[in-house]
Amino acid sequence: MASSTAGSEEGGGVLQFAPFSSVVSPGFWYTLAGKKLDEFRLDDEPRPIRAHYSNNMVTGMPCHLNLEYDAFEMENRVPAKCFLMKGQLRNFNTIEDFKQSNKKDLGRGVGASLWEDVKSGAAINDSSLLSQFLLTTFADLKKYNYYYWFMFTAVTNPTPVTLSRPLATLNDCLSQKQLVNLCKAYDRFTKEQTHTGYFIITNLDTDTQPVLHTLSRWHELHTTGAKMFLGFCDPSTLPKHPGWPLRNLLALAACHWVEGEQSDFSVVCFRDRSREGIRTVGHSLLLHVTVHSMSALSDCPSVVGWEKNDKQKTTSRHVNMSSSMDPICLAESAVDLNLKLMRWRLLPTLDLDKISTTRCLLLGAGTLGCNVARTLLGWGVRTITLVDNAKVSYSNPVRQSLLEFDDCLNGGRFKAEAAAERLRKIFPGVNSSSHVFSIPMPGHSVSERVMEEVRSDVEKLENLVDSHDVIFLLMDSRESRWLPTLLGAVKQKLVVNAALGFDTFLVMRHGLKLRDSVGTDPASSRRFNDPIPGHMLGCYYCNDVVAPGDSLSDRTLDQQCTVTRPGVAVVAAALAVELCVAILQHSKGGLCSASPCSDNDDSLSYESEDSPLGIIPHQVRGFLSRYHTVLPACSAFQQCTACSDTVMSAYCADGFEFLLRVFNEPSYLEDLTGLSELHAEANAEDIWALSSDEEVA
């Protein structure tokens, strides 16, 4: 009810309000961290968020404003019996910016927006505009420290609001029947006006049924002479102080509903509490206040609302979330941190999901395998499978970074098992597994006694290649790479090969075969200097005119071991992973072209704009003695003993029977691909040339 008055003789002094106290869910900080990394990055512009409060708190509890994990989802409904509060988030990029931000300017900014909503009358039609807040934050994503400061925005009347009568409760003023009727009227209103925290009440102190109306009906009801009470859902539980939302409601009244210089209003601070199945509203406050007009004000009056900390000092708050997080979740977040930071400035188009979901098969768990696995972890790869049949020896741990001295004891653990376990210890979120078996090789004959074991090993390898996306060839011997190369070509898998010499290394990608390219000559449709399409690139064996054979028998100790400078493996392993990741980021994947001219910068940049990580060579050959690398490329060889159409067709047709012939017959691959005939022709040319020379002589 509003009435024009010149003053009040029986007042209760200046009205004071119970401020909000923020309650931030841990889920909000997790959501903010994800938003900061993936969406906001360096953008510190204000973002809309939402929170909610309720009017059903037990006596003695502060006025809680709840900020939940879904605060950024503006369309979601707030919980039942809660009321929406719209806000802005201002997340600063550095702790210095957060601490040095001008709170007065920030307050004036959000206050001006609120004042415009009040002054224009927009808040009459949409009462949720009366409840607004500002949240400034800084997120330390390395240590999971979050600094924050709330401002529960409220405009102040230059003339304080005073109580025109002593404060009372509804129990003091209404009968039990009237309280029950009020509850029914409130329930009907909230069904139609969901989560609306402001209203007008008529027929409150009569025997007729009270009615709740939206604020937009004030002038209509006023003209009828109805006795009106302003009402709001009061989050306060204090017996003598209403909650913070009343401040802006009275400011709205001061701008639009005060008649003359000041008016008296009756206000119901509605508190709806249910305990043990019993609903009570009688403890709600009934206020009679005097409000001075603000209609003549054009500029925004002073704005208040910055939250005090636990020590009641007007300063920011801080929370450390590391102790409440699952250590595995912490590790996963930390692993991705550096990668996501790349996208802020350097690589905004980097597709981290493509990398993390790639399944990598590492054939070889030695020096190369350990270093490749560690680098894959750094890129966020979550699935790593290692295959090796060797055991850890005492010379291994100093060079093979996933192995330790204890792995050498009692005859030694299998390298693959030890390496996979160590990966999980380094990062529990990785799906690392191991397989211990031998990879059958050309030139290593298979007897009847081991036939079934070899067949089983072949099947295991076939299944592993099928279930992975990238195959890394990291073995010691040349012939051990043949079967995985063939399987990668047949099954159209991305194959990355790394091989070491004493002070040299080779890192290369195999051509990704296309099914409709079978039978075509890779070199027939292109000029020498043209980039080579990805499906026409050669494999590890395409530069050889001899089939792989037994390179391990009858060798001295220095020939049996991979004798290499210690740094070569680390460099080669890193380049192998970087090449793989660059391919994954290219728009054409493994089908991207490579330039055959390693000294032509223009040619090297061919299609590099399609990958955020630059050019993608076919091969990287390094010479540590000269600290030099070259980037050659070669086309697939039609008579290749591993990836030619002839060999792939024979494998697809005969399967394991074909492989047995390769293992047991040293000349079979050369006979099959025509290399034997090529050798014979070359020998004949040599003989003819020698005979001609003798005749001339």
C-alpha positions as CSV (number, residue, x, y, z in Angstrom):
1,M,0.0,0.0,0.0
2,A,1.3,3.4,-0.9
3,S,0.2,6.8,0.5
4,S,1.4,10.3,0.3
5,T,2.8,11.5,3.6
6,A,4.8,14.4,5.0
7,G,6.6,12.2,7.5
8,S,6.1,9.7,10.3
9,E,6.0,10.2,14.0
10,E,6.4,6.6,15.0
11,G,9.4,5.3,13.1
12,G,11.9,2.6,13.6
13,G,14.9,4.3,12.2
14,V,16.8,3.8,9.0
15,L,16.1,0.5,7.3
16,Q,19.1,-1.8,7.0
17,F,19.4,-4.8,4.7
18,A,21.1,-8.2,5.1
19,P,23.7,-8.6,2.4
20,F,24.1,-11.6,0.2
21,S,26.8,-14.2,1.0
22,S,28.2,-16.1,-2.0
23,V,28.3,-19.9,-2.1
24,V,30.2,-21.1,-5.1
25,S,30.0,-24.7,-6.1
26,P,33.3,-26.5,-6.9
27,G,31.6,-27.4,-10.2
28,F,31.6,-23.7,-11.2
29,W,35.4,-23.5,-10.9
30,Y,35.8,-26.6,-13.0
31,T,33.5,-25.1,-15.6
32,L,35.3,-21.8,-15.5
33,A,38.7,-23.5,-16.0
34,G,37.4,-25.3,-19.1
35,K,35.8,-22.1,-20.4
36,K,39.0,-20.2,-19.8
37,L,41.2,-22.8,-21.7
38,D,38.9,-23.6,-24.5
39,E,36.7,-20.6,-25.1
40,F,37.7,-17.4,-23.3
41,R,41.5,-17.8,-23.7
42,L,42.8,-14.2,-23.5
43,D,39.4,-12.6,-24.0
44,D,38.5,-10.8,-20.7
45,E,35.3,-9.2,-21.9
46,P,32.3,-9.6,-19.5
47,R,30.3,-12.8,-19.9
48,P,26.7,-13.4,-18.8
49,I,26.2,-15.9,-16.0
50,R,23.4,-16.6,-13.6
51,A,22.9,-17.6,-10.0
52,H,20.0,-18.2,-7.7
53,Y,18.8,-17.7,-4.1
54,S,16.0,-19.0,-2.1
55,N,13.7,-17.8,0.7
56,N,13.5,-21.0,2.7
57,M,16.7,-20.9,4.8
58,V,16.6,-21.8,8.5
59,T,16.9,-19.1,11.1
60,G,20.5,-17.8,11.6
61,M,21.7,-18.7,8.1
62,P,23.1,-15.9,5.9
63,C,21.5,-14.8,2.7
64,H,23.1,-17.3,0.3
65,L,23.6,-16.6,-3.4
66,N,24.4,-19.9,-5.1
67,L,26.6,-20.1,-8.2
68,E,26.5,-23.6,-9.7
69,Y,28.4,-25.5,-12.4
70,D,25.8,-24.5,-15.0
71,A,26.0,-20.8,-14.4
72,F,27.0,-20.2,-18.0
73,E,23.9,-21.9,-19.3
74,M,21.5,-19.0,-19.3
75,E,18.5,-20.9,-20.7
76,N,18.5,-23.5,-18.0
77,R,15.8,-23.3,-15.3
78,V,16.8,-22.6,-11.7
79,P,16.0,-25.1,-9.0
80,A,12.6,-25.3,-7.5
81,K,11.6,-22.6,-5.0
82,C,14.7,-20.6,-6.1
83,F,14.9,-17.2,-7.8
84,L,17.0,-16.1,-10.7
85,M,19.8,-13.6,-10.3
86,K,21.5,-12.4,-13.5
87,G,25.1,-11.4,-13.5
88,Q,28.3,-10.7,-15.4
89,L,31.6,-12.5,-15.1
90,R,34.8,-10.5,-15.6
91,N,37.7,-13.0,-15.7
92,F,41.1,-11.3,-15.7
93,N,44.2,-12.8,-17.4
94,T,46.7,-12.1,-14.6
95,I,46.5,-11.8,-10.9
96,E,47.9,-8.2,-11.2
97,D,45.0,-7.2,-13.4
98,F,42.6,-8.7,-11.0
99,K,44.0,-6.9,-8.0
100,Q,44.5,-3.6,-9.7
101,S,41.1,-3.4,-11.4
102,N,39.2,-0.3,-10.4
103,K,36.3,-1.5,-8.3
104,K,34.6,1.9,-8.4
105,D,34.6,2.0,-12.2
106,L,33.4,-1.6,-12.4
107,G,30.7,-0.9,-9.9
108,R,29.6,2.2,-11.8
109,G,29.5,0.2,-15.0
110,V,27.1,-2.4,-13.8
111,G,25.3,0.1,-11.7
112,A,24.5,2.3,-14.7
113,S,23.0,-0.7,-16.5
114,L,20.8,-1.5,-13.5
115,W,19.8,2.1,-13.1
116,E,18.8,2.2,-16.7
117,D,16.6,-0.9,-16.2
118,V,15.0,0.8,-13.1
119,K,14.7,4.3,-14.5
120,S,13.2,3.2,-17.9
121,G,10.7,0.9,-16.3
122,A,12.1,-2.2,-17.9
123,A,12.4,-3.8,-14.5
124,I,8.6,-3.3,-14.0
125,N,7.9,-5.7,-16.9
126,D,10.8,-8.0,-16.1
127,S,11.4,-8.0,-12.4
128,S,14.4,-10.3,-12.7
129,L,16.3,-7.2,-13.8
130,L,16.2,-6.0,-10.2
131,S,18.5,-8.8,-9.1
132,Q,21.9,-8.4,-10.7
133,F,25.5,-9.1,-9.7
134,L,29.1,-8.8,-10.9
135,L,31.7,-11.4,-10.4
136,T,35.4,-10.6,-11.0
137,T,37.8,-13.6,-11.0
138,F,41.3,-14.7,-11.7
139,A,41.9,-18.4,-12.3
140,D,45.4,-19.8,-11.6
141,L,45.0,-23.0,-13.7
142,K,48.4,-24.3,-12.7
143,K,47.8,-24.4,-9.0
144,Y,44.0,-24.5,-9.1
145,N,43.8,-21.3,-7.1
146,Y,40.8,-19.1,-7.8
147,Y,40.5,-15.5,-6.7
148,Y,37.1,-13.8,-6.8
149,W,35.0,-10.9,-5.7
150,F,31.2,-10.5,-5.9
151,M,29.3,-7.3,-6.2
152,F,25.6,-7.7,-5.5
153,T,24.6,-4.5,-7.4
154,A,22.2,-2.1,-5.6
155,V,21.5,1.5,-6.2
156,T,21.0,3.7,-3.2
157,N,18.5,6.4,-2.5
158,P,20.2,9.7,-1.6
159,T,17.6,9.9,1.2
160,P,17.7,6.7,3.3
161,V,14.6,4.6,3.6
162,T,13.1,4.7,7.0
163,L,10.6,2.6,8.9
164,S,7.4,4.5,9.4
165,R,6.1,1.9,12.0
166,P,7.8,-0.6,14.2
167,L,8.7,-3.8,12.4
168,A,6.4,-6.8,12.7
169,T,5.9,-10.4,11.5
170,L,3.0,-11.8,9.7
171,N,2.2,-13.9,12.8
172,D,1.6,-10.6,14.5
173,C,-0.7,-9.2,11.9
174,L,-2.6,-12.1,10.2
175,S,-4.7,-14.9,11.5
176,Q,-3.8,-18.5,10.8
177,K,-6.5,-18.7,8.1
178,Q,-5.1,-15.6,6.4
179,L,-1.6,-17.2,6.4
180,V,-2.9,-20.4,4.8
181,N,-4.8,-18.3,2.2
182,L,-1.6,-16.4,1.5
183,C,0.3,-19.6,0.9
184,K,-2.3,-20.8,-1.5
185,A,-2.2,-17.5,-3.4
186,Y,1.6,-17.6,-3.5
187,D,1.6,-21.1,-4.9
188,R,-0.9,-20.2,-7.6
189,F,1.2,-17.2,-8.6
190,T,4.5,-19.1,-8.8
191,K,3.0,-21.7,-11.1
192,E,2.3,-19.0,-13.6
193,Q,5.3,-16.8,-12.9
194,T,8.0,-19.3,-12.4
195,H,10.9,-18.1,-10.2
196,T,9.6,-14.6,-10.0
197,G,10.9,-13.1,-6.7
198,Y,8.9,-9.8,-6.8
199,F,5.1,-9.2,-6.7
200,I,2.2,-7.1,-5.5
201,I,-0.3,-8.5,-2.9
202,T,-3.9,-7.4,-2.6
203,N,-6.6,-8.5,-0.1
204,L,-3.8,-9.6,2.3
205,D,-5.4,-8.5,5.6
206,T,-9.0,-9.4,4.7
207,D,-11.1,-12.5,5.0
208,T,-11.2,-12.8,1.2
209,Q,-8.6,-14.8,-0.8
210,P,-5.4,-12.7,-1.3
211,V,-4.1,-12.3,-4.9
212,L,-0.5,-11.9,-6.1
213,H,0.1,-9.7,-9.1
214,T,3.2,-8.9,-11.2
215,L,4.8,-5.5,-10.7
216,S,3.5,-4.3,-14.1
217,R,0.0,-4.1,-12.7
218,W,0.8,-1.4,-10.0
219,H,-0.8,1.6,-11.8
220,E,-3.8,-0.5,-12.8
221,L,-4.4,-1.6,-9.2
222,H,-3.6,1.8,-7.8
223,T,-6.4,3.4,-9.8
224,T,-8.9,1.0,-8.3
225,G,-8.0,2.1,-4.8
226,A,-7.0,-1.4,-3.8
227,K,-4.9,-1.8,-0.7
228,M,-1.5,-3.0,-2.0
229,F,1.5,-4.5,-0.4
230,L,4.8,-4.8,-2.2
231,G,6.2,-8.3,-1.8
232,F,9.4,-10.1,-2.5
233,C,10.9,-13.5,-1.7
234,D,13.2,-12.7,1.1
235,P,16.5,-14.7,1.5
236,S,17.2,-13.2,4.8
237,T,16.6,-15.1,8.1
238,L,17.4,-12.2,10.4
239,P,14.5,-11.2,12.6
240,K,14.9,-7.4,12.1
241,H,16.5,-7.0,8.7
242,P,15.1,-7.8,5.2
243,G,17.3,-9.3,2.5
244,W,19.3,-7.4,-0.1
245,P,16.8,-7.8,-3.1
246,L,14.5,-5.2,-1.3
247,R,17.0,-2.4,-2.0
248,N,16.4,-2.3,-5.8
249,L,12.6,-3.0,-5.4
250,L,12.4,0.2,-3.2
251,A,14.5,2.1,-5.8
252,L,12.0,1.1,-8.5
253,A,9.2,2.3,-6.3
254,A,11.1,5.5,-5.6
255,C,11.4,6.2,-9.4
256,H,7.8,5.3,-10.4
257,W,5.3,5.0,-7.6
258,V,6.1,7.7,-5.1
259,E,3.5,10.5,-5.1
260,G,5.1,13.8,-4.3
261,E,8.3,13.9,-2.5
262,Q,7.8,10.8,-0.5
263,S,5.4,7.9,0.1
264,D,4.8,5.2,2.5
265,F,4.8,1.6,1.4
266,S,3.8,-1.6,3.1
267,V,6.2,-4.5,2.2
268,V,5.9,-8.2,2.8
269,C,9.3,-9.9,3.2
270,F,8.0,-13.4,2.3
271,R,9.9,-16.2,3.9
272,D,8.7,-19.7,3.1
273,R,10.2,-22.4,5.3
274,S,9.4,-26.1,5.5
275,R,10.8,-28.3,8.2
276,E,9.8,-31.9,8.9
277,G,6.8,-31.6,6.6
278,I,5.5,-28.4,8.3
279,R,5.3,-25.2,6.2
280,T,5.6,-21.9,8.0
281,V,5.4,-18.3,6.6
282,G,4.4,-16.5,9.8
283,H,8.0,-15.5,10.5
284,S,7.9,-13.3,7.3
285,L,8.4,-9.6,8.1
286,L,5.9,-6.9,7.5
287,L,7.5,-3.5,7.0
288,H,6.0,0.0,6.7
289,V,8.6,2.2,5.1
290,T,8.9,5.8,3.9
291,V,10.6,6.2,0.5
292,H,11.7,9.5,-1.0
293,S,11.2,10.0,-4.7
294,M,14.1,9.4,-7.1
295,S,12.2,10.3,-10.3
296,A,14.0,13.6,-10.7
297,L,17.4,11.9,-10.8
298,S,18.9,11.5,-14.2
299,D,22.4,10.3,-13.4
300,C,22.9,7.0,-11.6
301,P,23.1,7.4,-7.8
302,S,25.8,5.7,-5.8
303,V,26.1,1.9,-6.2
304,V,26.9,-0.5,-3.4
305,G,27.2,-4.2,-3.0
306,W,30.9,-5.4,-2.9
307,E,31.0,-8.5,-0.8
308,K,33.1,-8.7,2.4
309,N,35.3,-11.6,3.1
310,D,35.1,-14.0,6.1
311,K,36.8,-11.5,8.2
312,Q,34.3,-8.8,7.3
313,K,36.8,-6.9,5.3
314,T,35.9,-5.4,1.9
315,T,38.3,-7.5,-0.2
316,S,38.4,-10.4,-2.5
317,R,38.2,-14.1,-1.6
318,H,40.3,-17.0,-2.5
319,V,39.8,-20.8,-2.8
320,N,42.2,-23.6,-3.6
321,M,40.5,-26.4,-5.4
322,S,43.4,-28.8,-5.7
323,S,42.7,-30.6,-2.4
324,S,39.1,-31.3,-3.4
325,M,39.9,-32.7,-6.8
326,D,40.6,-36.3,-7.7
327,P,44.4,-36.6,-8.3
328,I,43.7,-38.3,-11.6
329,C,41.4,-35.5,-12.6
330,L,44.1,-33.0,-11.6
331,A,46.6,-34.9,-13.7
332,E,44.3,-34.9,-16.8
333,S,43.7,-31.2,-16.5
334,A,47.3,-30.5,-16.0
335,V,48.4,-32.6,-19.0
336,D,46.0,-30.7,-21.2
337,L,46.9,-27.3,-19.8
338,N,50.0,-26.6,-22.0
339,L,48.3,-27.9,-25.1
340,K,45.3,-25.8,-24.6
341,L,47.4,-22.7,-24.0
342,M,48.9,-23.3,-27.5
343,R,45.5,-22.4,-28.9
344,W,45.3,-19.0,-27.1
345,R,47.8,-17.2,-29.4
346,L,50.0,-19.6,-31.4
347,L,47.7,-22.4,-32.8
348,P,44.0,-21.3,-32.5
349,T,43.0,-24.1,-35.0
350,L,44.8,-26.9,-33.2
351,D,42.5,-29.9,-32.9
352,L,43.4,-31.5,-29.6
353,D,40.5,-33.9,-29.6
354,K,41.9,-35.4,-32.9
355,I,45.2,-36.0,-31.1
356,S,43.8,-37.3,-27.8
357,T,41.5,-39.9,-29.4
358,T,44.2,-41.2,-31.8
359,R,45.2,-44.8,-30.9
360,C,48.9,-45.4,-31.3
361,L,50.6,-48.8,-31.6
362,L,54.3,-48.8,-30.8
363,L,56.2,-51.8,-32.2
364,G,59.3,-51.8,-30.1
365,A,59.6,-50.7,-26.5
366,G,63.3,-50.0,-26.5
367,T,65.1,-46.6,-26.7
368,L,62.9,-45.3,-29.5
369,G,59.7,-46.8,-28.1
370,C,60.2,-45.3,-24.7
371,N,60.9,-41.9,-26.0
372,V,58.1,-41.9,-28.5
373,A,55.7,-43.0,-25.8
374,R,56.8,-40.1,-23.5
375,T,56.4,-37.6,-26.3
376,L,53.0,-38.9,-27.2
377,L,52.0,-38.4,-23.6
378,G,53.1,-34.8,-23.9
379,W,50.8,-34.3,-26.8
380,G,47.8,-35.7,-24.9
381,V,47.5,-39.0,-26.6
382,R,45.4,-41.3,-24.3
383,T,45.8,-44.7,-26.0
384,I,49.3,-46.2,-26.3
385,T,50.0,-49.9,-26.9
386,L,53.5,-51.3,-26.8
387,V,54.7,-54.5,-28.4
388,D,58.1,-56.1,-27.6
389,N,59.3,-59.6,-26.7
390,A,62.6,-58.6,-25.1
391,K,63.4,-58.4,-21.4
392,V,65.1,-55.5,-19.7
393,S,68.9,-55.8,-19.3
394,Y,71.2,-53.8,-17.1
395,S,72.3,-51.7,-20.0
396,N,68.8,-50.5,-20.9
397,P,67.5,-48.1,-18.2
398,V,70.1,-45.4,-18.8
399,R,69.0,-45.1,-22.4
400,Q,65.3,-46.2,-22.3
401,S,63.5,-43.6,-20.3
402,L,60.5,-45.7,-19.1
403,L,62.7,-48.4,-17.6
404,E,64.4,-48.6,-14.1
405,F,67.1,-50.6,-12.4
406,D,64.5,-52.8,-10.6
407,D,63.2,-53.9,-14.0
408,C,66.5,-55.7,-14.6
409,L,66.4,-57.9,-11.5
410,N,65.5,-61.6,-11.5
411,G,66.1,-62.1,-15.1
412,G,64.5,-58.8,-16.2
413,R,60.9,-57.9,-16.8
414,F,59.5,-57.7,-20.3
415,K,60.1,-54.3,-21.7
416,A,56.6,-53.7,-23.0
417,E,55.0,-54.6,-19.7
418,A,57.4,-52.4,-17.7
419,A,57.1,-49.5,-20.1
420,A,53.3,-49.6,-20.2
421,E,53.1,-49.7,-16.4
422,R,55.5,-46.8,-16.1
423,L,53.3,-44.7,-18.4
424,R,50.3,-45.3,-16.1
425,K,52.4,-44.2,-13.1
426,I,53.5,-41.0,-15.0
427,F,49.9,-40.3,-16.0
428,P,47.1,-42.5,-14.6
429,G,44.7,-41.2,-17.3
430,V,46.5,-42.9,-20.1
431,N,45.2,-46.2,-21.5
432,S,48.5,-48.0,-21.9
433,S,48.7,-51.7,-22.6
434,S,51.4,-54.2,-23.5
435,H,51.8,-57.3,-25.7
436,V,54.7,-59.7,-25.6
437,F,55.3,-61.7,-28.8
438,S,57.7,-61.8,-31.7
439,I,57.0,-60.3,-35.0
440,P,57.7,-62.9,-37.8
441,M,60.4,-61.7,-40.3
442,P,61.5,-62.6,-43.8
443,G,64.6,-64.7,-43.9
444,H,63.8,-66.3,-40.5
445,S,62.4,-69.7,-41.3
446,V,59.4,-71.2,-39.5
447,S,59.6,-74.8,-38.6
448,E,56.6,-77.1,-38.0
449,R,57.4,-77.0,-34.3
450,V,56.8,-73.3,-34.0
451,M,54.2,-73.0,-36.8
452,E,51.2,-72.4,-34.5
453,E,53.1,-69.9,-32.4
454,V,54.0,-67.9,-35.4
455,R,50.4,-68.1,-36.7
456,S,49.2,-66.8,-33.4
457,D,51.8,-63.9,-33.5
458,V,50.6,-62.9,-36.9
459,E,47.0,-62.9,-35.8
460,K,47.9,-60.8,-32.8
461,L,49.7,-58.2,-35.0
462,E,46.9,-58.1,-37.5
463,N,44.3,-57.5,-34.8
464,L,46.4,-54.8,-33.2
465,V,46.9,-53.0,-36.5
466,D,43.2,-53.2,-37.1
467,S,42.4,-51.6,-33.7
468,H,44.8,-48.7,-33.9
469,D,45.1,-45.5,-36.0
470,V,48.8,-44.9,-36.2
471,I,51.6,-47.6,-36.3
472,F,55.1,-46.6,-35.2
473,L,57.9,-48.9,-36.4
474,L,60.6,-48.6,-33.7
475,M,62.4,-52.0,-33.9
476,D,66.1,-52.7,-34.2
477,S,66.3,-54.8,-37.4
478,R,65.4,-54.0,-40.9
479,E,63.4,-57.2,-41.6
480,S,61.3,-56.8,-38.5
481,R,59.6,-53.8,-40.1
482,W,58.4,-55.7,-43.2
483,L,55.2,-57.4,-41.9
484,P,53.9,-54.2,-40.1
485,T,54.7,-52.2,-43.3
486,L,52.7,-54.7,-45.4
487,L,49.8,-54.7,-42.9
488,G,49.7,-50.9,-42.6
489,A,49.5,-50.6,-46.4
490,V,46.8,-53.2,-46.8
491,K,44.7,-51.9,-43.9
492,Q,45.3,-48.2,-44.9
493,K,46.9,-47.2,-41.6
494,L,49.2,-44.2,-41.0
495,V,52.7,-45.7,-40.5
496,V,55.6,-43.7,-39.0
497,N,59.0,-45.3,-39.2
498,A,62.1,-44.4,-37.2
499,A,65.5,-46.0,-37.7
500,L,68.9,-45.3,-36.2
501,G,72.5,-45.5,-37.3
502,F,75.6,-44.6,-35.2
503,D,75.2,-40.9,-35.8
504,T,72.4,-40.8,-38.3
505,F,68.6,-41.3,-38.2
506,L,65.7,-41.7,-40.5
507,V,62.1,-40.6,-39.7
508,M,59.5,-41.1,-42.4
509,R,55.9,-41.7,-43.1
510,H,54.7,-44.4,-45.4
511,G,52.3,-43.6,-48.2
512,L,48.7,-44.0,-47.3
513,K,47.3,-46.4,-49.9
514,L,44.0,-45.8,-51.7
515,R,42.0,-48.7,-52.8
516,D,41.2,-47.2,-56.2
517,S,44.9,-46.6,-56.9
518,V,45.8,-50.3,-57.2
519,G,47.4,-51.0,-60.6
520,T,48.5,-47.4,-61.3
521,D,52.1,-46.3,-61.7
522,P,52.7,-43.7,-59.0
523,A,55.4,-41.9,-61.0
524,S,53.6,-41.9,-64.4
525,S,51.3,-38.9,-63.8
526,R,53.6,-36.4,-62.3
527,R,56.7,-34.4,-63.2
528,F,59.9,-34.8,-61.2
529,N,59.6,-31.6,-59.2
530,D,55.9,-31.9,-58.5
531,P,54.8,-32.6,-54.9
532,I,54.1,-36.3,-54.4
533,P,50.5,-37.0,-53.2
534,G,50.3,-38.9,-50.0
535,H,49.0,-42.1,-51.6
536,M,51.9,-42.2,-54.0
537,L,54.7,-41.8,-51.3
538,G,57.0,-44.8,-50.8
539,C,57.5,-46.9,-47.8
540,Y,60.7,-47.9,-45.9
541,Y,61.5,-50.6,-48.6
542,C,60.7,-48.6,-51.7
543,N,64.3,-47.5,-52.3
544,D,65.6,-51.1,-52.1
545,V,66.0,-53.5,-55.0
546,V,66.7,-56.5,-52.6
547,A,64.2,-58.2,-50.3
548,P,64.7,-58.0,-46.6
549,G,66.5,-61.0,-45.1
550,D,68.2,-62.3,-42.0
551,S,70.4,-59.5,-40.7
552,L,70.8,-60.9,-37.2
553,S,72.6,-64.2,-37.5
554,D,76.4,-64.5,-37.5
555,R,76.9,-61.0,-36.0
556,T,79.4,-59.8,-33.5
557,L,78.2,-58.1,-30.3
558,D,78.5,-54.6,-31.7
559,Q,76.5,-55.6,-34.7
560,Q,73.8,-57.3,-32.6
561,C,73.2,-54.2,-30.5
562,T,72.0,-50.8,-31.7
563,V,75.2,-48.9,-31.2
564,T,74.3,-45.2,-31.6
565,R,75.1,-41.9,-30.0
566,P,72.7,-41.5,-27.1
567,G,71.1,-38.3,-28.3
568,V,70.2,-39.7,-31.7
569,A,67.3,-41.8,-30.5
570,V,65.8,-38.9,-28.5
571,V,65.9,-36.6,-31.6
572,A,64.5,-39.2,-33.9
573,A,61.7,-40.2,-31.4
574,A,60.7,-36.6,-31.0
575,L,60.6,-36.0,-34.8
576,A,58.5,-39.2,-35.3
577,V,55.8,-37.9,-32.9
578,E,55.9,-34.4,-34.3
579,L,55.5,-35.7,-37.8
580,C,52.6,-37.9,-36.7
581,V,50.8,-35.0,-35.0
582,A,51.4,-32.7,-37.9
583,I,49.8,-35.2,-40.2
584,L,46.8,-35.6,-37.9
585,Q,46.3,-31.8,-38.0
586,H,46.5,-31.6,-41.8
587,S,43.2,-31.3,-43.6
588,K,44.1,-34.2,-45.8
589,G,45.6,-36.3,-43.0
590,G,48.0,-39.0,-44.3
591,L,47.1,-38.1,-47.9
592,C,48.8,-34.8,-47.8
593,S,51.6,-34.2,-50.3
594,A,55.3,-34.0,-49.8
595,S,57.9,-32.2,-51.9
596,P,60.7,-34.2,-53.4
597,C,63.0,-31.1,-53.4
598,S,64.5,-30.6,-49.9
599,D,66.3,-27.4,-50.9
600,N,63.3,-25.6,-52.4
601,D,61.6,-23.4,-49.8
602,D,58.6,-22.7,-52.1
603,S,58.1,-26.4,-52.8
604,L,58.4,-27.2,-49.1
605,S,55.6,-24.8,-48.2
606,Y,53.3,-26.6,-50.6
607,E,50.0,-27.2,-48.7
608,S,51.6,-26.1,-45.4
609,E,48.8,-23.6,-44.9
610,D,46.5,-26.6,-44.5
611,S,48.3,-27.6,-41.4
612,P,48.7,-25.4,-38.3
613,L,52.1,-27.1,-37.6
614,G,53.7,-26.3,-40.9
615,I,55.1,-28.5,-43.7
616,I,54.8,-32.3,-43.6
617,P,57.8,-34.0,-45.2
618,H,58.0,-37.5,-46.4
619,Q,61.3,-38.2,-44.7
620,V,63.6,-36.5,-42.3
621,R,67.2,-37.8,-42.5
622,G,69.6,-36.5,-39.9
623,F,73.4,-36.5,-39.7
624,L,74.5,-35.7,-36.2
625,S,78.2,-35.6,-37.1
626,R,77.3,-32.5,-39.2
627,Y,74.2,-31.4,-37.3
628,H,72.4,-31.5,-40.5
629,T,69.0,-32.7,-41.8
630,V,67.6,-33.2,-45.2
631,L,63.9,-33.7,-46.3
632,P,63.9,-36.0,-49.3
633,A,60.8,-37.7,-50.7
634,C,60.4,-40.6,-53.1
635,S,57.5,-42.2,-54.9
636,A,56.3,-45.7,-54.2
637,F,58.2,-48.4,-56.1
638,Q,56.0,-50.6,-58.3
639,Q,58.2,-53.6,-57.4
640,C,58.5,-52.8,-53.7
641,T,58.8,-56.0,-51.6
642,A,56.4,-54.6,-48.9
643,C,53.8,-52.1,-50.3
644,S,53.5,-52.9,-54.0
645,D,50.2,-54.0,-55.4
646,T,51.7,-57.4,-56.2
647,V,52.7,-58.1,-52.6
648,M,49.5,-56.7,-51.1
649,S,47.3,-58.8,-53.5
650,A,49.2,-61.9,-52.7
651,Y,48.7,-61.4,-49.0
652,C,45.0,-60.6,-49.4
653,A,44.6,-63.8,-51.5
654,D,46.6,-66.3,-49.5
655,G,47.1,-64.8,-46.0
656,F,49.3,-66.8,-43.7
657,E,50.3,-69.2,-46.5
658,F,51.8,-66.3,-48.4
659,L,53.6,-65.2,-45.3
660,L,55.1,-68.6,-44.7
661,R,56.6,-68.6,-48.1
662,V,58.1,-65.2,-47.4
663,F,59.5,-66.4,-44.1
664,N,60.9,-69.6,-45.4
665,E,62.0,-68.8,-49.0
666,P,64.7,-66.1,-49.1
667,S,64.1,-65.3,-52.8
668,Y,60.3,-65.5,-52.9
669,L,59.6,-61.8,-52.6
670,E,62.2,-60.9,-55.2
671,D,60.8,-63.6,-57.6
672,L,57.2,-62.4,-56.9
673,T,57.9,-58.7,-57.5
674,G,60.2,-59.2,-60.5
675,L,63.3,-58.0,-58.7
676,S,65.0,-61.3,-59.5
677,E,64.5,-60.7,-63.2
678,L,65.7,-57.1,-62.7
679,H,68.9,-58.4,-61.1
680,A,69.4,-60.8,-64.0
681,E,69.0,-58.1,-66.5
682,A,71.4,-55.9,-64.7
683,N,74.0,-58.7,-64.5
684,A,73.6,-59.4,-68.2
685,E,74.2,-55.7,-69.0
686,D,77.3,-55.8,-66.8
687,I,78.6,-58.9,-68.7
688,W,77.8,-57.3,-72.1
689,A,79.5,-54.1,-71.1
690,L,82.6,-56.0,-69.9
691,S,82.8,-58.0,-73.1
692,S,82.5,-54.9,-75.2
693,D,85.3,-53.3,-73.3
694,E,87.5,-56.3,-73.8
695,E,86.9,-56.3,-77.6
696,V,87.8,-52.6,-77.7
697,A,90.9,-53.3,-75.8
